Amino acid sequence: MPDPYRVVEYDSGPKGMEGMEALINEWAAKGYRLDQIVRRSTYDWLLIFSSRDFTPCSVQ
C-alpha cells in the first residue's frame, strides 16, 4: 500500500502554472488524489495528496 499522504513542492516560475496539471495527473496515476494546494510565495506551492487506498479513521 502506498504512503497515506504525500507533500510535493511545486515551483511555477514566472512563466505560469502549466506544469501543475501535469504534476497532479502524474500523482493521480500513482494512486493519489489531490487534497489541498498551499501557496507559500509567488511561485512556490505545496500540493498535498492522499492515497486513494487510505481511509482515515474517525475520531469520536
Secondary structure, 3 states (H helix, E strand, C coil): CCCCEEEEEEECCCCCCHHHHHHHHHHHHCCEEEEEEEECCCCEEEEEEEECCCCCCCCC
